[in-house]
Amino acid sequence: MSGCPDLAVLEAGVRSVEVDQHVDTCAACQFVLQLIDDRGEAAPDPCSQFEVLLAARAAGSLDPVASKLLARHLARCATCLLY
């Protein structure tokens, strides 16, 4: 597999062996999966989990999968959109 899988693949929950092998070695995909898992839990401040992605975007180091996840959040959150 070259590059990270699409966000929809990670969100689907059922992944191929190839995708699982990629995720096992990709810190960015592991982080995105953690954010996806955390979305299902009642977080005291749901925006706090996106602070790291906002910082990575500002530094120019946000990978495409995390960028899509952040874009979805920003589409619904006026507060984070300010950053």
PDB file as gemmi writes it, atoms N, CA and C in Angstrom:
CRYST1    1.000    1.000    1.000  90.00  90.00  90.00 P 1                      
ATOM      1  N   MET A   1       0.851  -1.168   0.000  1.00  0.00           N  
ATOM      2  CA  MET A   1       0.000   0.000   0.000  1.00  0.00           C  
ATOM      3  C   MET A   1       0.899   1.235   0.000  1.00  0.00           C  
ATOM      4  N   SER A   2       0.628   2.116  -0.905  1.00  0.00           N  
ATOM      5  CA  SER A   2       1.407   3.362  -0.930  1.00  0.00           C  
ATOM      6  C   SER A   2       0.542   4.486  -0.378  1.00  0.00           C  
ATOM      7  N   GLY A   3       1.003   5.110   0.657  1.00  0.00           N  
ATOM      8  CA  GLY A   3       0.260   6.194   1.270  1.00  0.00           C  
ATOM      9  C   GLY A   3      -0.819   5.705   2.213  1.00  0.00           C  
ATOM     10  N   CYS A   4      -1.426   6.648   2.878  1.00  0.00           N  
ATOM     11  CA  CYS A   4      -2.471   6.336   3.850  1.00  0.00           C  
ATOM     12  C   CYS A   4      -3.781   6.030   3.146  1.00  0.00           C  
ATOM     13  N   PRO A   5      -4.596   5.162   3.762  1.00  0.00           N  
ATOM     14  CA  PRO A   5      -5.905   4.870   3.181  1.00  0.00           C  
ATOM     15  C   PRO A   5      -6.827   6.080   3.330  1.00  0.00           C  
ATOM     16  N   ASP A   6      -7.882   6.080   2.560  1.00  0.00           N  
ATOM     17  CA  ASP A   6      -8.867   7.147   2.630  1.00  0.00           C  
ATOM     18  C   ASP A   6      -9.547   7.143   3.992  1.00  0.00           C  
ATOM     19  N   LEU A   7     -10.006   8.290   4.428  1.00  0.00           N  
ATOM     20  CA  LEU A   7     -10.673   8.418   5.713  1.00  0.00           C  
ATOM     21  C   LEU A   7     -11.877   7.483   5.820  1.00  0.00           C  
ATOM     22  N   ALA A   8     -12.630   7.332   4.749  1.00  0.00           N  
ATOM     23  CA  ALA A   8     -13.812   6.457   4.764  1.00  0.00           C  
ATOM     24  C   ALA A   8     -13.421   5.016   5.082  1.00  0.00           C  
ATOM     25  N   VAL A   9     -12.263   4.580   4.616  1.00  0.00           N  
ATOM     26  CA  VAL A   9     -11.788   3.219   4.891  1.00  0.00           C  
ATOM     27  C   VAL A   9     -11.505   3.065   6.378  1.00  0.00           C  
ATOM     28  N   LEU A  10     -10.866   4.063   6.971  1.00  0.00           N  
ATOM     29  CA  LEU A  10     -10.560   3.998   8.397  1.00  0.00           C  
ATOM     30  C   LEU A  10     -11.831   4.078   9.242  1.00  0.00           C  
ATOM     31  N   GLU A  11     -12.788   4.873   8.805  1.00  0.00           N  
ATOM     32  CA  GLU A  11     -14.029   5.022   9.560  1.00  0.00           C  
ATOM     33  C   GLU A  11     -14.921   3.792   9.459  1.00  0.00           C  
ATOM     34  N   ALA A  12     -14.787   3.017   8.406  1.00  0.00           N  
ATOM     35  CA  ALA A  12     -15.661   1.861   8.188  1.00  0.00           C  
ATOM     36  C   ALA A  12     -15.524   0.813   9.283  1.00  0.00           C  
ATOM     37  N   GLY A  13     -14.366   0.743   9.901  1.00  0.00           N  
ATOM     38  CA  GLY A  13     -14.174  -0.205  10.992  1.00  0.00           C  
ATOM     39  C   GLY A  13     -13.670  -1.561  10.530  1.00  0.00           C  
ATOM     40  N   VAL A  14     -14.115  -2.034   9.394  1.00  0.00           N  
ATOM     41  CA  VAL A  14     -13.654  -3.315   8.851  1.00  0.00           C  
ATOM     42  C   VAL A  14     -12.621  -2.989   7.788  1.00  0.00           C  
ATOM     43  N   ARG A  15     -11.370  -3.393   8.063  1.00  0.00           N  
ATOM     44  CA  ARG A  15     -10.283  -3.039   7.159  1.00  0.00           C  
ATOM     45  C   ARG A  15      -9.617  -4.298   6.627  1.00  0.00           C  
ATOM     46  N   SER A  16      -9.029  -4.171   5.450  1.00  0.00           N  
ATOM     47  CA  SER A  16      -8.304  -5.289   4.852  1.00  0.00           C  
ATOM     48  C   SER A  16      -7.002  -5.524   5.617  1.00  0.00           C  
ATOM     49  N   VAL A  17      -6.398  -6.668   5.384  1.00  0.00           N  
ATOM     50  CA  VAL A  17      -5.110  -6.996   5.997  1.00  0.00           C  
ATOM     51  C   VAL A  17      -4.077  -5.945   5.595  1.00  0.00           C  
ATOM     52  N   GLU A  18      -4.110  -5.545   4.337  1.00  0.00           N  
ATOM     53  CA  GLU A  18      -3.156  -4.554   3.831  1.00  0.00           C  
ATOM     54  C   GLU A  18      -3.298  -3.226   4.582  1.00  0.00           C  
ATOM     55  N   VAL A  19      -4.525  -2.786   4.803  1.00  0.00           N  
ATOM     56  CA  VAL A  19      -4.757  -1.533   5.523  1.00  0.00           C  
ATOM     57  C   VAL A  19      -4.313  -1.689   6.976  1.00  0.00           C  
ATOM     58  N   ASP A  20      -4.643  -2.821   7.607  1.00  0.00           N  
ATOM     59  CA  ASP A  20      -4.221  -3.047   8.989  1.00  0.00           C  
ATOM     60  C   ASP A  20      -2.696  -3.038   9.125  1.00  0.00           C  
ATOM     61  N   GLN A  21      -2.005  -3.620   8.156  1.00  0.00           N  
ATOM     62  CA  GLN A  21      -0.543  -3.616   8.193  1.00  0.00           C  
ATOM     63  C   GLN A  21      -0.007  -2.197   8.081  1.00  0.00           C  
ATOM     64  N   HIS A  22      -0.633  -1.394   7.239  1.00  0.00           N  
ATOM     65  CA  HIS A  22      -0.216   0.002   7.103  1.00  0.00           C  
ATOM     66  C   HIS A  22      -0.432   0.737   8.421  1.00  0.00           C  
ATOM     67  N   VAL A  23      -1.622   0.574   8.996  1.00  0.00           N  
ATOM     68  CA  VAL A  23      -1.953   1.263  10.239  1.00  0.00           C  
ATOM     69  C   VAL A  23      -0.994   0.876  11.362  1.00  0.00           C  
ATOM     70  N   ASP A  24      -0.573  -0.375  11.368  1.00  0.00           N  
ATOM     71  CA  ASP A  24       0.364  -0.840  12.406  1.00  0.00           C  
ATOM     72  C   ASP A  24       1.677  -0.064  12.395  1.00  0.00           C  
ATOM     73  N   THR A  25       2.050   0.484  11.250  1.00  0.00           N  
ATOM     74  CA  THR A  25       3.335   1.178  11.132  1.00  0.00           C  
ATOM     75  C   THR A  25       3.210   2.680  10.884  1.00  0.00           C  
ATOM     76  N   CYS A  26       1.988   3.193  10.837  1.00  0.00           N  
ATOM     77  CA  CYS A  26       1.778   4.606  10.499  1.00  0.00           C  
ATOM     78  C   CYS A  26       1.219   5.362  11.703  1.00  0.00           C  
ATOM     79  N   ALA A  27       2.030   6.207  12.293  1.00  0.00           N  
ATOM     80  CA  ALA A  27       1.609   6.973  13.464  1.00  0.00           C  
ATOM     81  C   ALA A  27       0.442   7.897  13.144  1.00  0.00           C  
ATOM     82  N   ALA A  28       0.422   8.464  11.946  1.00  0.00           N  
ATOM     83  CA  ALA A  28      -0.659   9.375  11.564  1.00  0.00           C  
ATOM     84  C   ALA A  28      -1.996   8.638  11.515  1.00  0.00           C  
ATOM     85  N   CYS A  29      -2.010   7.460  10.891  1.00  0.00           N  
ATOM     86  CA  CYS A  29      -3.251   6.685  10.812  1.00  0.00           C  
ATOM     87  C   CYS A  29      -3.683   6.191  12.191  1.00  0.00           C  
ATOM     88  N   GLN A  30      -2.738   5.835  13.036  1.00  0.00           N  
ATOM     89  CA  GLN A  30      -3.060   5.420  14.399  1.00  0.00           C  
ATOM     90  C   GLN A  30      -3.719   6.573  15.154  1.00  0.00           C  
ATOM     91  N   PHE A  31      -3.205   7.774  14.954  1.00  0.00           N  
ATOM     92  CA  PHE A  31      -3.764   8.946  15.614  1.00  0.00           C  
ATOM     93  C   PHE A  31      -5.176   9.212  15.115  1.00  0.00           C  
ATOM     94  N   VAL A  32      -5.373   9.119  13.801  1.00  0.00           N  
ATOM     95  CA  VAL A  32      -6.700   9.336  13.227  1.00  0.00           C  
ATOM     96  C   VAL A  32      -7.682   8.298  13.778  1.00  0.00           C  
ATOM     97  N   LEU A  33      -7.268   7.043  13.857  1.00  0.00           N  
ATOM     98  CA  LEU A  33      -8.145   6.008  14.420  1.00  0.00           C  
ATOM     99  C   LEU A  33      -8.501   6.308  15.869  1.00  0.00           C  
ATOM    100  N   GLN A  34      -7.548   6.822  16.631  1.00  0.00           N  
ATOM    101  CA  GLN A  34      -7.835   7.183  18.017  1.00  0.00           C  
ATOM    102  C   GLN A  34      -8.867   8.301  18.077  1.00  0.00           C  
ATOM    103  N   LEU A  35      -8.740   9.286  17.191  1.00  0.00           N  
ATOM    104  CA  LEU A  35      -9.726  10.371  17.156  1.00  0.00           C  
ATOM    105  C   LEU A  35     -11.096   9.841  16.768  1.00  0.00           C  
ATOM    106  N   ILE A  36     -11.134   8.932  15.807  1.00  0.00           N  
ATOM    107  CA  ILE A  36     -12.410   8.335  15.392  1.00  0.00           C  
ATOM    108  C   ILE A  36     -13.042   7.590  16.566  1.00  0.00           C  
ATOM    109  N   ASP A  37     -12.235   6.815  17.280  1.00  0.00           N  
ATOM    110  CA  ASP A  37     -12.739   6.085  18.452  1.00  0.00           C  
ATOM    111  C   ASP A  37     -13.236   7.046  19.526  1.00  0.00           C  
ATOM    112  N   ASP A  38     -12.506   8.125  19.754  1.00  0.00           N  
ATOM    113  CA  ASP A  38     -12.876   9.092  20.782  1.00  0.00           C  
ATOM    114  C   ASP A  38     -14.164   9.831  20.452  1.00  0.00           C  
ATOM    115  N   ARG A  39     -14.471   9.970  19.166  1.00  0.00           N  
ATOM    116  CA  ARG A  39     -15.712  10.652  18.773  1.00  0.00           C  
ATOM    117  C   ARG A  39     -16.932   9.939  19.327  1.00  0.00           C  
ATOM    118  N   GLY A  40     -16.856   8.624  19.438  1.00  0.00           N  
ATOM    119  CA  GLY A  40     -17.980   7.841  19.927  1.00  0.00           C  
ATOM    120  C   GLY A  40     -18.173   7.942  21.430  1.00  0.00           C  
ATOM    121  N   GLU A  41     -17.166   8.411  22.122  1.00  0.00           N  
ATOM    122  CA  GLU A  41     -17.239   8.540  23.578  1.00  0.00           C  
ATOM    123  C   GLU A  41     -17.626   9.969  23.945  1.00  0.00           C  
ATOM    124  N   ALA A  42     -18.223  10.118  25.069  1.00  0.00           N  
ATOM    125  CA  ALA A  42     -18.615  11.454  25.531  1.00  0.00           C  
ATOM    126  C   ALA A  42     -17.385  12.159  26.078  1.00  0.00           C  
ATOM    127  N   ALA A  43     -16.790  12.996  25.273  1.00  0.00           N  
ATOM    128  CA  ALA A  43     -15.616  13.749  25.714  1.00  0.00           C  
ATOM    129  C   ALA A  43     -16.072  15.049  26.361  1.00  0.00           C  
ATOM    130  N   PRO A  44     -15.409  15.478  27.450  1.00  0.00           N  
ATOM    131  CA  PRO A  44     -15.798  16.732  28.095  1.00  0.00           C  
ATOM    132  C   PRO A  44     -15.665  17.926  27.153  1.00  0.00           C  
ATOM    133  N   ASP A  45     -14.658  17.917  26.332  1.00  0.00           N  
ATOM    134  CA  ASP A  45     -14.461  18.984  25.346  1.00  0.00           C  
ATOM    135  C   ASP A  45     -14.103  18.327  24.021  1.00  0.00           C  
ATOM    136  N   PRO A  46     -15.103  18.098  23.162  1.00  0.00           N  
ATOM    137  CA  PRO A  46     -14.825  17.391  21.911  1.00  0.00           C  
ATOM    138  C   PRO A  46     -13.822  18.118  21.012  1.00  0.00           C  
ATOM    139  N   CYS A  47     -13.694  19.404  21.163  1.00  0.00           N  
ATOM    140  CA  CYS A  47     -12.751  20.159  20.331  1.00  0.00           C  
ATOM    141  C   CYS A  47     -11.301  19.934  20.741  1.00  0.00           C  
ATOM    142  N   SER A  48     -11.079  19.542  21.979  1.00  0.00           N  
ATOM    143  CA  SER A  48      -9.710  19.386  22.464  1.00  0.00           C  
ATOM    144  C   SER A  48      -8.932  18.343  21.668  1.00  0.00           C  
ATOM    145  N   GLN A  49      -9.614  17.322  21.183  1.00  0.00           N  
ATOM    146  CA  GLN A  49      -8.920  16.290  20.417  1.00  0.00           C  
ATOM    147  C   GLN A  49      -8.451  16.803  19.056  1.00  0.00           C  
ATOM    148  N   PHE A  50      -8.992  17.916  18.608  1.00  0.00           N  
ATOM    149  CA  PHE A  50      -8.595  18.446  17.301  1.00  0.00           C  
ATOM    150  C   PHE A  50      -7.490  19.495  17.407  1.00  0.00           C  
ATOM    151  N   GLU A  51      -7.102  19.853  18.623  1.00  0.00           N  
ATOM    152  CA  GLU A  51      -6.044  20.850  18.796  1.00  0.00           C  
ATOM    153  C   GLU A  51      -4.729  20.398  18.163  1.00  0.00           C  
ATOM    154  N   VAL A  52      -4.418  19.120  18.286  1.00  0.00           N  
ATOM    155  CA  VAL A  52      -3.184  18.593  17.692  1.00  0.00           C  
ATOM    156  C   VAL A  52      -3.249  18.698  16.172  1.00  0.00           C  
ATOM    157  N   LEU A  53      -4.418  18.415  15.604  1.00  0.00           N  
ATOM    158  CA  LEU A  53      -4.549  18.516  14.142  1.00  0.00           C  
ATOM    159  C   LEU A  53      -4.462  19.956  13.681  1.00  0.00           C  
ATOM    160  N   LEU A  54      -5.030  20.865  14.448  1.00  0.00           N  
ATOM    161  CA  LEU A  54      -4.914  22.288  14.102  1.00  0.00           C  
ATOM    162  C   LEU A  54      -3.455  22.735  14.138  1.00  0.00           C  
ATOM    163  N   ALA A  55      -2.714  22.270  15.143  1.00  0.00           N  
ATOM    164  CA  ALA A  55      -1.293  22.621  15.250  1.00  0.00           C  
ATOM    165  C   ALA A  55      -0.500  22.012  14.098  1.00  0.00           C  
ATOM    166  N   ALA A  56      -0.803  20.769  13.752  1.00  0.00           N  
ATOM    167  CA  ALA A  56      -0.096  20.129  12.637  1.00  0.00           C  
ATOM    168  C   ALA A  56      -0.400  20.837  11.320  1.00  0.00           C  
ATOM    169  N   ARG A  57      -1.643  21.267  11.153  1.00  0.00           N  
ATOM    170  CA  ARG A  57      -1.991  22.009   9.931  1.00  0.00           C  
ATOM    171  C   ARG A  57      -1.223  23.321   9.877  1.00  0.00           C  
ATOM    172  N   ALA A  58      -1.126  24.019  10.988  1.00  0.00           N  
ATOM    173  CA  ALA A  58      -0.395  25.289  11.029  1.00  0.00           C  
ATOM    174  C   ALA A  58       1.082  25.080  10.724  1.00  0.00           C  
ATOM    175  N   ALA A  59       1.628  23.934  11.134  1.00  0.00           N  
ATOM    176  CA  ALA A  59       3.042  23.629  10.887  1.00  0.00           C  
ATOM    177  C   ALA A  59       3.272  23.050   9.495  1.00  0.00           C  
ATOM    178  N   GLY A  60       2.192  22.773   8.780  1.00  0.00           N  
ATOM    179  CA  GLY A  60       2.318  22.218   7.434  1.00  0.00           C  
ATOM    180  C   GLY A  60       2.634  20.737   7.416  1.00  0.00           C  
ATOM    181  N   SER A  61       2.315  20.040   8.519  1.00  0.00           N  
ATOM    182  CA  SER A  61       2.662  18.622   8.592  1.00  0.00           C  
ATOM    183  C   SER A  61       1.451  17.714   8.756  1.00  0.00           C  
ATOM    184  N   LEU A  62       0.287  18.183   8.347  1.00  0.00           N  
ATOM    185  CA  LEU A  62      -0.934  17.393   8.475  1.00  0.00           C  
ATOM    186  C   LEU A  62      -1.072  16.471   7.266  1.00  0.00           C  
ATOM    187  N   ASP A  63      -1.186  15.161   7.528  1.00  0.00           N  
ATOM    188  CA  ASP A  63      -1.308  14.211   6.429  1.00  0.00           C  
ATOM    189  C   ASP A  63      -2.725  14.278   5.842  1.00  0.00           C  
ATOM    190  N   PRO A  64      -2.936  13.766   4.624  1.00  0.00           N  
ATOM    191  CA  PRO A  64      -4.235  13.887   3.949  1.00  0.00           C  
ATOM    192  C   PRO A  64      -5.404  13.281   4.717  1.00  0.00           C  
ATOM    193  N   VAL A  65      -5.207  12.157   5.372  1.00  0.00           N  
ATOM    194  CA  VAL A  65      -6.311  11.517   6.099  1.00  0.00           C  
ATOM    195  C   VAL A  65      -6.724  12.378   7.288  1.00  0.00           C  
ATOM    196  N   ALA A  66      -5.764  12.833   8.058  1.00  0.00           N  
ATOM    197  CA  ALA A  66      -6.066  13.693   9.206  1.00  0.00           C  
ATOM    198  C   ALA A  66      -6.657  15.018   8.734  1.00  0.00           C  
ATOM    199  N   SER A  67      -6.208  15.493   7.600  1.00  0.00           N  
ATOM    200  CA  SER A  67      -6.739  16.736   7.041  1.00  0.00           C  
ATOM    201  C   SER A  67      -8.235  16.606   6.740  1.00  0.00           C  
ATOM    202  N   LYS A  68      -8.638  15.468   6.206  1.00  0.00           N  
ATOM    203  CA  LYS A  68     -10.062  15.250   5.926  1.00  0.00           C  
ATOM    204  C   LYS A  68     -10.876  15.185   7.215  1.00  0.00           C  
ATOM    205  N   LEU A  69     -10.331  14.532   8.224  1.00  0.00           N  
ATOM    206  CA  LEU A  69     -11.022  14.448   9.505  1.00  0.00           C  
ATOM    207  C   LEU A  69     -11.170  15.833  10.124  1.00  0.00           C  
ATOM    208  N   LEU A  70     -10.120  16.625  10.068  1.00  0.00           N  
ATOM    209  CA  LEU A  70     -10.175  17.991  10.591  1.00  0.00           C  
ATOM    210  C   LEU A  70     -11.177  18.826   9.794  1.00  0.00           C  
ATOM    211  N   ALA A  71     -11.187  18.679   8.490  1.00  0.00           N  
ATOM    212  CA  ALA A  71     -12.118  19.440   7.649  1.00  0.00           C  
ATOM    213  C   ALA A  71     -13.571  19.141   8.025  1.00  0.00           C  
ATOM    214  N   ARG A  72     -13.859  17.881   8.309  1.00  0.00           N  
ATOM    215  CA  ARG A  72     -15.218  17.519   8.736  1.00  0.00           C  
ATOM    216  C   ARG A  72     -15.583  18.203  10.050  1.00  0.00           C  
ATOM    217  N   HIS A  73     -14.638  18.234  10.966  1.00  0.00           N  
ATOM    218  CA  HIS A  73     -14.901  18.887  12.251  1.00  0.00           C  
ATOM    219  C   HIS A  73     -15.097  20.389  12.047  1.00  0.00           C  
ATOM    220  N   LEU A  74     -14.237  20.992  11.260  1.00  0.00           N  
ATOM    221  CA  LEU A  74     -14.321  22.438  11.048  1.00  0.00           C  
ATOM    222  C   LEU A  74     -15.610  22.845  10.348  1.00  0.00           C  
ATOM    223  N   ALA A  75     -16.174  21.952   9.543  1.00  0.00           N  
ATOM    224  CA  ALA A  75     -17.430  22.246   8.858  1.00  0.00           C  
ATOM    225  C   ALA A  75     -18.587  22.386   9.851  1.00  0.00           C  
ATOM    226  N   ARG A  76     -18.408  21.803  11.066  1.00  0.00           N  
ATOM    227  CA  ARG A  76     -19.474  21.841  12.070  1.00  0.00           C  
ATOM    228  C   ARG A  76     -19.129  22.711  13.283  1.00  0.00           C  
ATOM    229  N   CYS A  77     -17.901  23.201  13.346  1.00  0.00           N  
ATOM    230  CA  CYS A  77     -17.466  23.888  14.573  1.00  0.00           C  
ATOM    231  C   CYS A  77     -16.915  25.275  14.255  1.00  0.00           C  
ATOM    232  N   ALA A  78     -17.725  26.264  14.539  1.00  0.00           N  
ATOM    233  CA  ALA A  78     -17.329  27.651  14.275  1.00  0.00           C  
ATOM    234  C   ALA A  78     -16.164  28.078  15.165  1.00  0.00           C  
ATOM    235  N   THR A  79     -16.091  27.558  16.373  1.00  0.00           N  
ATOM    236  CA  THR A  79     -15.015  27.927  17.296  1.00  0.00           C  
ATOM    237  C   THR A  79     -13.654  27.493  16.756  1.00  0.00           C  
ATOM    238  N   CYS A  80     -13.553  26.227  16.360  1.00  0.00           N  
ATOM    239  CA  CYS A  80     -12.275  25.727  15.831  1.00  0.00           C  
ATOM    240  C   CYS A  80     -11.936  26.351  14.479  1.00  0.00           C  
ATOM    241  N   LEU A  81     -12.954  26.723  13.749  1.00  0.00           N  
ATOM    242  CA  LEU A  81     -12.723  27.325  12.434  1.00  0.00           C  
ATOM    243  C   LEU A  81     -11.955  28.632  12.555  1.00  0.00           C  
ATOM    244  N   LEU A  82     -12.064  29.293  13.683  1.00  0.00           N  
ATOM    245  CA  LEU A  82     -11.332  30.539  13.913  1.00  0.00           C  
ATOM    246  C   LEU A  82      -9.831  30.334  13.956  1.00  0.00           C  
ATOM    247  N   TYR A  83      -9.400  29.100  14.232  1.00  0.00           N  
ATOM    248  CA  TYR A  83      -7.978  28.788  14.338  1.00  0.00           C  
ATOM    249  C   TYR A  83      -7.488  28.216  13.052  1.00  0.00           C  
TER     250      TYR A  83                                                      
END                                                                             
